[in-house]
């Protein structure tokens, strides 16, 4: 359900305050981005009962602004010059976080994104479109929406370093995989919320055993159901 004008006023006011983790989760739940008590098939093929649907957050600009304002406040003292995120969701987070950092610091903060590329070592990311020049020699904050293994954020950290930037930290909307700063190769990891996701192999899933319907709108649920209809 879309937020009404009263909800947007509350979100705007809260964006200037430090939110607790429960308030962040409340915001995600309000816009339908936090799903619990369901039967989800994750991208890994494992099953679970919870899901963070980042794509449900982004259409709500007030809520997206609010959570990114929290990240900006946390890193306000780090003298950030550029905010970088991975395509696709990280693009939106980088824009809003840079906007709020600029408002706090009274100067323009650049927002850029790293795109996927195939390298000899596998999938990686790089800055194109001249964005490498906005990273080189600058203090960079890397932002990501959901951390599961941390692989996507790590590729952005590596891209920043290859471009000659200085990674000051990584910020995430939600850390659902227990990812650490060490895993990302960053000096700091700041997550607005942590939502550990209990999961099971499909053959061991208690939800399947209890005949709980699979959510076919999220994750890989539709593919799983289609495969088991054959």
Secondary structure, DSSP 8 states (H G I E B T S, - for coil): ----HHHHHHHHHHTTS---HHHHHHHHHHTT-EE-SS-EE-TTS-EES-EE-HHHHHT-HHHHHHHHHHHHHHTGGGT--EEEEETTHHHHHHHHHHHHHHHHHTS--EEEEEEEEEETTEEEEE--TTGGGGTTTSEEEEEEEEESSSHHHHHHHHHHHHTT-EEEEEEEEEE-S---HHHHT-S-EEEEEE----EE-GGG-HHHHTT----SSSTTHHHHHHHHT-
